[in-house]
Structures are given as C-alpha cells and as structure tokens.
Amino acid sequence: MPRAPRSLAEAGLSLDLVTQLVLKQLHFSGELEGSDMAQRLGLLWPVIEPALDGLKAQRQLEVVGGSFLGGATYRYRITDAGRVRAVLFLESNAYVGAAPVPLQQYRQYVEEFSRSAPHSANPERVRRTFPHLVVPESVLDQIGPAVNAGTSLFIYGEAGNGKTQIARGIRDIMDGDFAVPHAIEVEGQIVRVFDPVTHEVVNGSATATAGHPGSDTRPPLDLGSQPDGRWIRCRRPVVIAGGELTLESLMLGRSPGGYYRAPLQMVANGGVLVIDDFGRQRCSTTELLNRWIVPLESRVDYLTLGTGQAFEVPFRTLIVFATNLRPHELVDEAFLRRIHAKVYIAGPTSEEFARIFKDYCMVAGVEFDRGLVEHLLDGYYRRYAQPVRGCHPRDLITHALLLAEYRGEPKALTRELLDAACEVYFVRPDQRGTPPH
C-alpha cells in the first residue's frame, strides 16, 4: 500500500480542496472529533489540521469539546456560516468521502506496480485455476505466457466451449493485491475510481468512509500504522462487459453530483477487462477497435474532462476479447498485430466429450455410464452432423434429471431421458429444412 502522507505537500492536495472536503463532511455529520474526521478523509491529522484551523478562524466551525491532548481530540461543530458555504461547495461538486489522490501519484503507483508485478503463471498454476476445464494442454500453454507478459488475449471459437470461463478465470492466475484509490484529482476535478461492485476488498484493508454522508461507520484501521487511507487494498480487479458495452462506458462519466466516474478500462487497471461476445456490442466493431488500437500499443489512455481538457492515464489492464465470430470478419490485420496471443478454443473430441460428461455426472450425483455417451455420439452427433460443444453434457444431464424429477422417477440417467432431453435441446437439421447427413 502507498504510505500515508504527513503534510499537504506530500499529499499533493491544495488547502482549498481539503477545506471543501472537511466542510462537506461536517455539513452531513454536524460535529466530529478531529481524529474521526481524519479517518473519514483517509488522511493523517497533520494534513487536515490547517484546514480546520482556517475554518475555525473564519467562524465556520467551532470547538465544542475534547481533551487537552491536542486538536485531534477536539470535537468540531459546523456553524450556520459554515453550512451556507458547504451548500455552495455541494452545488458545484457533491463528492463526499476520502480525499482524492493526485493524478501524478496514481500514475506513479500503477506504473511501479506493473513493473514489479510477479509473473505467477506456470503450467501447474494455470491447470489449478481451471480444474474442470477439458481442453488440450497446448491451449493452456498459450494462455499462461500471455498472462505473465500482461499482453491482451483474443480468445475465439464456437459457442459453448469454455471461452468465457477461461476469460473470467484469468484473474485467478495473477498474484498480488492492487491498491485502488477512492478517487483521483485532475485539475481540481474529482474522478471516482473505486467501485464497490467491481473491486473486491481484501480483508483488513484500509477503508475510509467514502460517499456515505452522515455515516457513523469508522474504518477498522488506525491511520497511525501509516498506509495511505485514500487507497483500498483489493484483489486484482476483473471487469466484464458484454453486449451492453458502449463507447460512452469507455469515457469519463459525469455524475449528477458534478464529479466524474472512471471508465471501465481505468477501473480494471492492474487486472483484467473481459470484452465478452466481442462483435455483438451496441457500438460498431470499427468504433470499438479505433478506441483500443492506440492504448493497446502505447499502454497509455487519454481521457477528456467536460472542459475539453485531455489527460493521460496508465492503461495497464489485460484485455481479453472473447468471441464466437471469425476474427478476420471482425478486425483488421493492424489490430490483430497488437494482440500478441490469439487462442482458438475448439470443440471437444469424442474422448474429451466423454470426460466432460463423466465430470458433470459426478457434480450432479449420478452414475456415469460410458454407453450413454456412445448412444449420444452415434444417435445425435454423428447421425445429424451435430457439432460437439463442451457445454452439452451439463445441459443435457440437467434437462434429463429435471424431467425425471417432474415424472417422479429416480434420480438416474437413462437412454430414454437423454433422448427426451435431446429432443428439447437440439434443433435437428431435418427440422430446419436441411436434410440430415
């Protein structure tokens, strides 16, 4: 974790910004002890003391109690004049919570983390991450080096063979926790970065009360232990975007409160960004590729404030494009060149299909019968030239057991139950008007 700054200069913040945050916090809380205020802002007492002294001199807050141990033990109460000023601050920017981290400090941390992040992928680790995934070892050997290199992946192949499962599991191959700031400060503007839905906080992490005005929840960490309370220790993030992805979600979002929200790729810094069902997004593939093509090569992204001012942020996320469409129908050679690892996930062979079927029988708690597998392969896949998919055993066994339960029959697989499941599950070629093979 970054170390706690001991002065405004070390924090990289202006006195005016800290004054605003103090006054807005008091506006919602009424009165607070000095040390409590410091915890809520994620700062040490010496950093916020000048702001409190200035507000006290301007009679916008007053001391209403405390001990003789110093200002950190005093209780501060906002005055009517202070509330008037706080309302003005809130009208222009409603952000309340931990103090932001300056953009330069954020850049420095992300770049240093990227340089020092451990290369944790090896054959044993990758196989342990996907224990039930039945794919050739050669496929896993393509994924591991790409994760260590931090380069992006293009995973393609027919639907239902585990592309999404692989993409979502890549984060678990990565070692090391990642510090995420509550927010960063850019030219006096605040950009919220921490997302409680996406970021998985590590137990015992330093957490400040951010974005919850009036909350009496105290963070568990004593800031005297020196981690910077403006950051939260998290697992490497994994952000998943599917068909709902738009170009707007890759840009700064402006909240009704006047502050900004970080785009998906910035939220995913230090971890993985999965673009699932690539090619089926609400924006055109060309627009999406044009947005990514420069950051993929330069490892730097450019965002724009509402004022029109652009600024540079690190682009240190491993992007995984997963699609069941043909790559050359989606992207051009220039884009594919920037993605060093292209991994094809083929449908399972007959033996692999049997292994998957056996594994899911164990999960479902039923006896495995190799004869049922041969019955499916001969009666449906070979007879109708039905492509074999890795998801079929799970789906067919689930359908068959649901039918058995519906009929009040014992929980066991039979040919008759699997035949009924196939009739429900597959659209046969002859039923589509195409003669069977």
Helices and strands as residue ranges (DSSP letters): H 8-11, H 15-29, E 31-33, H 34-41, H 45-57, E 61-65, G 71-73, E 75-78, H 80-92, E 101-102, H 103-116, H 123-129, H 137-149, E 153-156, H 163-169, G 170-173, E 178-181, E 183-186, E 189-192, G 223-225, E 231-234, E 238-241, G 247-250, E 253-254, E 260-261, H 264-267, E 272-275, H 285-298, E 300-304, E 310-314, E 318-323, H 327-330, H 333-338, E 341-344, H 350-364, H 370-376, I 377-382, H 392-407, H 415-425, G 429-432
